Every structure is written in structure tokens, then in C-alpha cells.
Amino acid sequence: MHKNRPVVWITGASSGIGEALAEQYARQQARLVLSARSVDKLEALATRLDCESLVLPMDVTDFGSFAGKVEAVLAHFGQIDILINNAGVSQRGWAEACGFAVDQRLMDVNFFGPVALSRAVLPHMRARKQGVIAVTSSVMGKVQTPRRTAYAASKHAIQGWFDCLRCEVWKDGIQVTLLLPGYVHTHLSYHALDADGQPHGKMDRIQANGMPAERCARKMIRAIEKGKEEVIIAGLQERLAAWLKRFTPRLYSAIAKRIPVE
């Protein structure tokens, strides 16, 4: 009965891109595992979706809980077909002003969380000889701007770790897909950490003008379905920045030094 209905586990599912991914997969009648810290938001989302779902609250920095979370998913659905490591936090602060705690928080949420959860899921996927591990990176995993030091570092680290993982698991039938959105109209800037570690608390202009989350989610799912290794999901300006960084890094560096970031 459930053969063609994949089990999709989405972290950061309570809002933004994660919520949009859940809505899109629900339309495909996938079976969903919805994870984030906010139980109320997850339960409201599950009630709204027209599909079978498991609300599984979790903090992606509680690394020791991941084995138990995987067991809970397998006990409920019996399998995990797609894991989308989507939870993340951004930054709005000058490097010199940021305390180490801010750097550590960004790395814990954006890098160590996806790494630890993916590692916890891998034995199950290896045993089945199939599965998809996707991770929401960012165009910032390719480029640099002021006031994003730790955020960019976490996304560059994601790129390296999951690219290497792909080299190790492809023979086991496991797909690894890196998803690199640019500016998306979500509340990411509201929750971004300022130099003192407090939420930024406002919508940045460029974020407000970003790609709708629903469109971003559709493109992400399409990339996963096509077996893409990596895809940049962004407007022309952000895609051009990634191209310049790769092929004319000195030119991009000169431009980046003058970017008037908020």
C-alpha cells in the first residue's frame, strides 16, 4: 500500500523553506517526519497537511538524541527514504564584535547538526542500499560577504563534508544532494544572530524581496528527484556571484568588499 509513498524527514519544518517543503511533499502524498523545536507549530502544520505524518520535535544541537530519533521514525514508518537537513540559523554581525559563542552556535546548528543526524541515518540507508540525504546549504557556501563570517564558514564546511560523503556512499545506492538557495522570503533574518548572540529581529530588505519559499521548495524537490549532486536555487545576481567567485575570484573579492550588507 505504501510502496510508492516515500518517507521524507524534514528538519526545520516548522517555518520557511522547511514548511514549504512539507506542503509540497504532502501534495505528492509522501509520508512525512516533521522536526523542529516548536511542538505547537509542528502540530498545526501536521493538522493542515493532507498526508500521513509524524511530529517528531527535536533540537538539532542535541546530538546525543539522534539515535533515539532515528529509532522512533523506524518504529513508526519502518524506513527513511529521504532526509532533508534543513534546519539552520543565519548571522548579522562583524567578525571582531562576535563572541565565540556565536561562532559555535552557528557551527552547531548549521554544520554539526546535519553531520550528526546524517551519520545516525546512514546505517539504515546502507542496509537498504538506497536513500537520499539532502542538506540545505546556501550560496554563501560558495561566496563571501561582510558580516557573515561564521555563517559562511558553516556553509563552506557543509559543502566539503557532504561532497566527501557522496564519494563514500554512492556504491551503496545513497544519493547526496546539496541545495544552495540564495535569498528566500522567509523569517531567516528575524532569527539571525547579531554579534551579541541575540536575534536580529527584523526583516532585511533583500530577504523581503527574495524568492518565495514555495518556489524554492519546488526547485529543491525537483533537484532531489533528478538525482542532482548540487543545485543553486537563486536569482541572477546570486548565481552570477557564485560564477564570478569560481572563475574570477579576484574580481569577486573586489566586489564583495564593497557589498552594503544589512
PANUDO-92549 format. One record per atom (N, C-alpha, C): residue in one letter; z, x, y. Coordinates in steps of 0.001 Angstrom, whole numbers, padded with zeros to 6 digits, always signed. Atoms other than C-alpha are relative to their C-alpha. Layout:
% residues N
AZXY/...
//
This chain:
% residues 262
M+000000+000822-001207/M+000000+000000+000000/M+000000+000860+001263/H-000163-000821-001187/H+000923+002832+002398/H-000901+001233-000008/K+000754-001235+000183/K-001608+005429+001224/K-000715+000474+001247/N+000802-000381-001164/N-003742+005378+004350/N+000751-000179+001317/R-000813+000145-001212/R-000872+004930+006788/R+000902+001206+000130/P-000764-001242-000062/P+000362+008397+007721/P+001357-000182+000655/V-001312-000059-000637/V+003953+009136+008623/V-000081+001048+001103/V+000117-000870-001175/V+003956+010609+012135/V+001368+000116+000660/W-001297-000260-000611/W+007131+012193+013508/W-000237+000578+001394/I+000211-000397-001399/I+007184+012465+017320/I+001353+000300+000639/T-001199-000301-000780/T+009909+014279+019249/T-000308-000248+001480/G+000226+000353-001403/G+010418+013431+022911/G-000724-001324+000121/A+000758+001253+000097/A+009242+009931+022010/A+000470-001079+000958/S-000590+001075-000803/S+011381+008012+024489/S-000698-000226+001335/S+000669+000162-001294/S+009136+008540+027528/S-001235+000878+000060/G+001120-000884-000293/G+005999+010124+028944/G-001050+000084-001093/I+001040-000218+000999/I+003463+011632+026576/I+000459-000447-001382/G-000510+000396+001311/G+005687+011050+023552/G-000048-001497-000210/E+000062+001460+000083/E+005977+007338+024261/E-001446-000470-000133/A+001415+000367+000073/A+002212+007121+024817/A-000588+000335-001369/L+000448-000346+001350/L+001580+008918+021508/L+000456-001057-001002/A-000528+001026+000907/A+003817+006413+019727/A-000792-001299+000126/E+000761+001228-000217/E+001947+003500+021290/E-001395+000099-000609/Q+001343-000181+000548/Q-001436+004925+020291/Q+000025+000004-001525/Y-000078-000027+001460/Y-000378+005666+016717/Y+000384-001365-000567/A-000363+001343+000454/A+001181+002207+016432/A-001234-000888-000112/R+001247+000779+000055/R-002236+000713+017181/R-000806+000336-001250/Q+000674-000398+001241/Q-003502+002649+014154/Q+000814-000380-001232/Q-000914+000425+001063/Q-000640+001180+012090/Q+000576+001180-000791/A-000718-001116+000600/A+000827+004594+011382/A+001464-000373-000163/R-001445+000159+000136/R+004424+004745+010209/R+000642+001101+000838/L-000486-000918-001023/L+006443+006384+012955/L+001457+000374-000171/V-001368-000482-000168/V+009554+008502+013236/V+000141+000342+001475/L-000160-000134-001444/L+010746+008273+016829/L+001289+000756+000302/S-001163-000833-000274/S+013051+011047+018010/S+000102+000377+001472/A-000364-000439-001346/A+014713+011833+021336/A+001511-000151+000078/R-001454+000122-000132/R+018265+011884+022683/R+000432-001423+000343/S-000372+001332-000479/S+018213+008366+024193/S-000210-001063-001078/V+000080+001014+001057/V+019012+005866+021443/V-000534-001316+000557/D+000412+001277-000587/D+018564+002863+023744/D-001503-000048+000242/K+001444-000030-000284/K+015068+003914+024840/K-000813+000003-001282/L+000714-000032+001276/L+014006+004674+021278/L-000002-001369-000661/E-000084+001322+000629/E+015227+001316+020008/E-000852-001018+000740/A+000855+000900-000780/A+013484-000502+022852/A-001465+000248-000326/L+001378-000333+000348/L+010259+001356+022031/L-000351-000517-001385/A+000252+000446+001368/A+010548+000596+018316/A-000166-001514-000065/T+000091+001462-000038/T+011077-003089+019064/T-001342-000449+000558/R+001262+000352-000660/R+007966-003140+021240/R-001223+000307-000867/L+001151-000428+000785/L+005694-001396+018741/L-000221-000904-001200/D+000352+000844+001141/D+003863-003374+016092/D-000336+000882-001198/C+000200-000848+001174/C+004353-000943+013221/C+001362+000314-000604/E-001233-000407+000653/E+006929+000333+010761/E+000495+001292+000655/S-000497-001193-000683/S+009173+002844+012490/S+001453+000269-000360/L-001369-000450+000213/L+012369+004823+012022/L+000493+000638+001282/V-000627-000601-001172/V+014541+005523+015053/V+000947+001092-000488/L-000778-001144+000463/L+015967+008995+014491/L+000423+000838+001208/P-000440-000750-001177/P+017934+010210+017528/P+000272+001464-000353/M-000280-001417+000231/M+018113+013982+017845/M-000093+000782+001293/D+000061-000964-001085/D+018710+016814+020268/D-000736+001206-000553/V+000814-001081+000559/V+016031+019469+019753/V+000642+001373+000160/T-000725-001272-000059/T+018568+022172+020626/T+001149+000037-001010/D-001016+000022+001057/D+020904+021124+017786/D-000661+000466-001291/F+000826-000547+001078/F+019108+023427+015370/F+000604-000217-001386/G-000650+000155+001292/G+021689+023075+012609/G-000140-001380-000605/S+000121+001374+000507/S+020978+019341+012298/S-001361-000281-000633/F+001385+000311+000346/F+017299+019678+011441/F-000212-000247-001493/A+000167+000212+001446/A+017595+019966+007653/A+000398-001421-000364/G-000435+001365+000262/G+019528+016709+007615/G-000955-001033+000541/K+000975+000934-000578/K+016987+015028+009885/K-001229-000110-000902/V+001144+000021+000916/V+014153+016032+007551/V+000341-000817-001240/E-000429+000772+001175/E+016107+014642+004592/E+000026-001493+000301/A-000054+001420-000369/A+016617+011370+006469/A-001396-000614+000048/V+001375+000504-000055/V+012884+010999+007115/V-000559-000158-001409/L+000523+000064+001369/L+012023+011770+003491/L+000675-001102-000804/A-000699+001093+000693/A+014663+009340+002252/A-000573-001353+000400/H+000510+001283-000500/H+013140+006598+004409/H-001472-000216-000360/F+001444+000165+000184/F+009397+007245+004094/F-000569+000753-001212/G+000486-000751+001162/G+009059+009751+001251/G-000960+001119+000318/Q+000969-001030-000375/Q+006696+012005+003186/Q-000029+000173+001516/I+000254-000267-001416/I+005881+013590+006535/I-001422+000540+000073/D+001400-000405-000076/D+002160+013785+007293/D-000301+000795+001274/I+000267-000644-001294/I+002153+014769+010975/I+001315+000156+000748/L-001137-000265-000877/L+004902+016414+013012/L-000551+000401+001357/I+000414-000344-001360/I+004307+016421+016773/I+001236+000427+000788/N-001091-000560-000790/N+006743+018721+018549/N-000329-000207+001476/N+000403+000377-001356/N+006503+017070+021941/N+001125+000117+001029/A-001111-000077-000949/A+009981+017292+023489/A-000106+001267+000843/G+000087-001175-000857/G+010097+019616+026471/G+000629-000240+001356/V-000560+000063-001348/V+011532+020403+029886/V-000721+001017+000866/S+000714-000882-000912/S+009911+021982+032943/S+000982+000675+000968/Q-000806-000829-000892/Q+011164+024167+035795/Q-000544-000064+001413/R+000354-000103-001412/R+011176+024285+039593/R+000980+000971+000660/G-000957-000939-000565/G+012877+027485+040678/G-000537+001418+000061/W+000388-001397-000128/W+012314+031039+041921/W+000751+000845-001029/A-000558-000811+001085/A+012940+033690+039253/A+001338+000622+000387/E-001215-000695-000404/E+015579+035591+041226/E+001181-000950+000167/A-001071+000970-000257/A+017533+032435+042015/A+000498-000679-001270/C-000366+000704+001233/C+017582+031049+038469/C+001042+000786-000788/G-000974-000620+000883/G+020620+031762+036341/G-000553+000130-001409/F+000457-000200+001374/F+020217+032978+032774/F+000100-001281-000814/A-000170+001253+000738/A+021450+029596+031543/A-001245-000878+000103/V+001237+000766-000171/V+018287+028009+032962/V-001083+000559-000908/D+000983-000631+000889/D+016076+030526+031154/D+000269-000378-001451/Q-000363+000275+001388/Q+017965+029937+027932/Q-000257-001455-000367/R+000230+001422+000271/R+017803+026144+028206/R-001485-000286-000218/L+001441+000212+000134/L+014037+026216+028698/L-000521+000555-001321/M+000436-000574+001271/M+013555+028517+025710/M+000528-000805-001182/D-000568+000783+001100/D+015883+026449+023519/D-000781-001290-000229/V+000692+001289+000123/V+014119+023160+024255/V-001480+000193-000343/N+001455-000100+000099/N+010515+024324+024552/N-000493+000900-001121/F+000451-000953+001019/F+010379+027161+022022/F+000814-000076-001291/F-000789-000067+001223/F+013283+027416+019590/F+000091-001347-000708/G-000023+001321+000622/G+013417+023649+019012/G-001211-000260-000877/P+001193+000199+000830/P+009784+023298+017861/P-000089+000977-001170/V+000043-000991+001073/V+010053+026526+015845/V+000939-000407-001139/A-000983+000326+001027/A+013215+025463+014022/A-000347-001282-000742/L+000347+001253+000666/L+012039+021904+013329/L-001228+000177-000888/S+001195-000248+000818/S+008638+023067+012096/S+000368+000760-001270/R-000434-000762+001174/R+010317+025566+009789/R+000722-000903-000996/A-000723+000920+000887/A+012515+022775+008407/A-000946-000938-000746/V+000972+000919+000609/V+009465+020588+007675/V-000954+000722-000951/L+001008-000749+000757/L+007294+023352+006183/L+000145-000081-001524/P-000082+000052+001471/P+008716+023360+002609/P-000567-001289-000585/H+000538+001286+000470/H+007856+019667+002236/H-001522+000003+000057/M+001455-000020-000129/M+004309+020171+003526/M-000635+000985-000979/R+000522-000974+000978/R+003804+023265+001369/R-000018-000609-001399/A-000090+000605+001333/A+004933+021333-001717/A-001114-001021-000209/R+001055+001017+000092/R+002402+018567-000961/R-001388+000587+000196/K+001273-000662-000304/K-000315+021065+000030/K-000792-000771+001050/Q+000658+000698-001087/Q-001054+019050+003143/Q+000993-000283+001115/G-000846+000340-001132/G+000256+018157+006579/G-000553+000581+001281/V+000396-000473-001327/V-000221+018668+010292/V+001259+000297+000803/I-001039-000344-000965/I+002118+020491+012649/I-000682+000191+001342/A+000561-000088-001347/A+001198+019905+016282/A+001127+000283+000973/V-001011-000310-001004/V+003014+021163+019343/V-000605-000159+001381/T+000432+000151-001379/T+002737+020193+022975/T+000359+001265+000757/S-000169-001188-000826/S+002263+023465+024792/S-000330-000414+001429/S+000358+000310-001385/S+000748+023483+028306/S-001079+000977+000447/V+000896-000972-000629/V-001981+025048+030388/V+000810+001205+000482/M-000861-001106-000408/M+000984+027145+031573/M+000232+000996-001120/G-000022-000963+001091/G+000810+028770+028161/G-001143+000991+000095/K+001154-000874-000195/K-002387+030410+029403/K+000007+000693+001356/V+000095-000484-001383/V-001820+030981+033131/V+001396+000228+000577/Q-001268-000185-000679/Q+000894+031755+035663/Q-000072-000572+001411/T-000148+000421-001395/T+002119+030273+038951/T+001412+000372+000430/P-001381-000215-000441/P+005201+030842+041114/P+000916-001132-000470/R-001065+000958+000279/R+008466+029034+040272/R-000065-000639-001385/R+000086+000508+001370/R+007632+028545+036577/R+000259+001108-001021/T-000133-001179+000847/T+008808+031840+035063/T+000428-000322-001434/A-000509+000280+001342/A+010891+030606+032125/A-000838-001069-000696/Y+000860+001030+000591/Y+008697+027542+031603/Y-001265+000635-000570/A+001204-000675+000476/A+005577+029703+031351/A+000316+000884-001197/A-000389-000866+001117/A+007422+032140+029082/A+000152-000799-001291/S-000194+000823+001198/S+008395+029331+026701/S-001325-000481-000569/K+001301+000488+000469/K+004838+028037+026540/K-000877+001139-000520/H+000702-001159+000555/H+003339+031521+026072/H+000558+000338-001387/A-000618-000276+001299/A+005821+032031+023235/A-000464-000995-001054/I+000497+001040+000910/I+004777+028735+021655/I-001393+000355-000507/Q+001372-000355+000379/Q+001153+029868+021704/Q+000013+001080-001081/G-000010-001108+000945/G+001956+033100+019897/G+000558-000379-001355/W-000651+000315+001266/W+004305+031701+017265/W-000858-000918-000864/F+000756+000965+000800/F+002148+028768+016218/F-001393+000515-000366/D+001257-000640+000407/D-001088+030792+016258/D+000235+000862-001244/C-000323-000817+001168/C+000573+033210+013830/C+000321-000876-001212/L-000318+000905+001108/L+001949+030337+011739/L-001272-000513-000662/R+001259+000506+000543/R-001567+028984+011341/R-000609+000978-001002/C+000543-001024+000890/C-002626+032267+009759/C+000719+000037-001340/E-000806-000048+001214/E+000143+031886+007182/E-000136-001239-000877/V-000120+001254+000758/V-000161+028241+006139/V-001330-000691-000291/W+001267+000716+000185/W-003855+027363+006185/W-000374-000130-001476/K+000327+000061+001431/K-004189+028162+002462/K+000786-001082-000714/D-000795+001089+000573/D-001530+025525+001804/D-000461-001365+000485/G+000534+001270-000479/G-003660+022856+003460/G+000717-000542+001220/I-000758+000450-001170/I-001455+022729+006560/I-000760+000358+001273/Q+000701-000160-001282/Q-003130+022257+009933/Q+001013+000244+001107/V-000848-000265-001165/V-001561+023720+013083/V-000846-000193+001250/T+000761+000345-001205/T-002761+022264+016375/T+000852+000190+001245/L-000649-000203-001291/L-001774+023450+019842/L-000649-000908+001035/L+000470+000967-000988/L-002071+020771+022532/L+000434+000477+001380/L-000301-000596-001302/L-002291+022075+026106/L-000358-000952+001136/P+000287+000877-001144/P-002033+019326+028723/P+000177+000743+001317/G-000229-000447-001369/G-002350+020027+032412/G+000986-000950+000635/Y-000899+000944-000669/Y-000705+017786+034972/Y-000250-001412-000523/V+000054+001357+000546/V+000052+014389+033431/V+000998-000846+000780/H-000870+000892-000784/H+001536+011419+035291/H+001159-000485-000876/T-001232+000340+000708/T+004985+011393+033684/T+001181+000345+000924/H-001195-000353-000768/H+008555+011946+034854/H+000438+001438-000262/L-000338-001386+000311/L+008423+015618+033824/L+000637+000708+001188/S-000549-000700-001167/S+009067+016820+037370/S+001385-000524+000370/Y-001336+000544-000263/Y+012070+014475+037727/Y+001069+000762-000786/H-000977-000625+000894/H+013788+016174+034801/H-000100+001519-000018/A+000140-001455-000055/A+012574+019709+035554/A+001280+000630+000558/L-001223-000668-000424/L+015383+022210+036070/L-000232+000810+001263/D-000004-000844-001191/D+016000+023617+039530/D+000728+001305-000311/A-000598-001318+000213/A+017388+027124+039997/A+001446-000081-000485/D-001400+000134+000404/D+020952+025858+039502/D+000174-000772-001297/G-000055+000707+001274/G+020059+024039+036291/G+000103-001500+000113/Q-000072+001447-000216/Q+020193+020563+037850/Q-001407-000605-000002/P+001321+000649-000018/P+017343+018021+037523/P-000627+000037+001386/H+000759-000055-001252/H+014668+018368+040206/H+000100-001337+000748/G-000313+001310-000563/G+014992+014615+040765/G-001059-000648+000862/K+001052+000669-000773/K+011663+013800+042376/K-001358+000209-000644/M+001362-000072+000516/M+008036+013180+041542/M-000827+000917+000889/D+000865-000890-000758/D+005828+016074+042632/D-001342-000680+000250/R+001283+000618-000357/R+002619+015078+044360/R-001070+000261-001063/I+001045-000340+000969/I+000409+016913+041882/I+000265-000673-001346/Q-000342+000721+001224/Q+002294+015293+038973/Q-000384-001472+000132/A+000328+001406-000237/A+001829+011853+040526/A-001497-000260-000103/N+001456+000136+000061/N-001921+012492+040679/N-000584+000490-001325/G+000449-000540+001273/G-002095+013779+037119/G-000667-001034-000893/M+000647+000849+000998/M-003890+012361+034110/M+000974-001048-000525/P-000886+001004+000591/P-002458+009058+032821/P+000458+000433-001390/A-000549-000419+001288/A-000190+009647+029819/A-000761-000611-001169/E+000733+000670+001075/E-002156+007135+027740/E-001297+000743-000325/R+001243-000739+000216/R-005385+009066+028230/R+000281+001341-000669/C-000395-001271+000600/C-003663+012346+027419/C+000313-000188-001483/A-000378+000258+001391/A-002221+010853+024210/A-001223-000254-000867/R+001222+000262+000772/R-005620+009578+023080/R-000741+001297-000308/K+000684-001271+000198/K-007127+013029+023563/K+000754+000892-000991/M-000800-000766+000951/M-004263+014644+021677/M-000252-000463-001432/I+000196+000555+001346/I-004673+012320+018709/I-001401+000315-000510/R+001379-000329+000396/R-008427+012876+018692/R-000106+001462-000443/A+000021-001426+000364/A-007878+016654+018598/A+000646+000228-001359/I-000669-000119+001301/I-005456+016298+015672/I-000913-000520-001105/E+000877+000595+001010/E-007867+014039+013792/E-001214+000881-000297/K+001161-000877+000186/K-010723+016519+014317/K+000372+001369-000551/G-000436-001268+000561/G-008633+019384+012991/G-000083+001163+000967/K+000097-001055-001008/K-008720+021323+016248/K+001191+000958-000119/E-001081-000973-000043/E-006711+024537+016403/E+000696-000014+001355/E-000554-000004-001351/E-006218+024287+020160/E-000911-000821+000903/V+000798+000772-000946/V-007335+021970+022933/V+000715-000067+001344/I-000517+000169-001359/I-006850+021976+026702/I-000353-001406+000459/I+000179+001382-000436/I-006360+018442+027987/I+000397-000049+001465/A-000319-000179-001412/A-006607+018716+031731/A-001219-000275+000855/G+001082+000170-000957/G-008668+018202+034852/G-000772+001293+000193/L+000896-001141-000208/L-011399+020547+036028/L+000743+001194+000590/Q-000692-001094-000674/Q-009100+022598+038267/Q+000862+000807-000969/E-000863-000692+000952/E-006639+023407+035478/E-000813+000709-001081/R+000857-000650+000994/R-009396+024131+032954/R-000678+001239+000585/L+000589-001158-000677/L-011037+026447+035487/L+001014+001131+000113/A-001047-001021-000090/A-007726+028243+035972/A+000145+000753-001319/A-000112-000643+001310/A-007468+028898+032225/A-001210+000889-000273/W+001224-000788+000201/W-011081+030141+032168/W+000058+001279+000827/L-000084-001181-000866/L-010509+032476+035124/L+001023+000997-000537/K-001038-000876+000539/K-007314+033846+033577/K-000533+000796-001184/R+000505-000671+001194/R-009167+034675+030375/R-001095+001016+000320/F+001184-000838-000190/F-012378+036140+031765/F+000042+000859+001264/T-000131-000801-001228/T-011457+037361+035281/T+001466-000001+000430/P-001446+000091-000253/P-007685+037909+035181/P+000436+000514+001355/R-000399-000505-001317/R-007514+039943+038394/R-000302-001015+001093/L+000337+001030-000977/L-009282+037204+040321/L+001012-001136-000080/Y-000972+001086+000126/Y-006972+034561+038893/Y+001356+000420+000562/S-001282-000485-000506/S-003937+036705+039717/S+000061-000073+001522/A+000043+000056-001475/A-005015+036940+043338/A+000148-001443+000489/I-000088+001416-000371/I-005389+033156+043465/I+001419-000525-000250/A-001302+000519+000386/A-002102+032465+041659/A+001102+000377+000971/K-001024-000458-000951/K-000098+034497+044160/K+000085-000891+001234/R+000065+000823-001205/R-001127+032022+046833/R+000067-001511-000289/I-000095+001419+000349/I-000678+028754+044961/I+001224-000618+000664/P-001138+000624-000712/P+001516+026468+047127/P+000729-001009-000888/V-000661+000914+000922/V+003592+025040+044302/V+001188-000672+000650/E-001161+000744-000506/E+006279+022423+044934/E+001249+000468-000720/
//
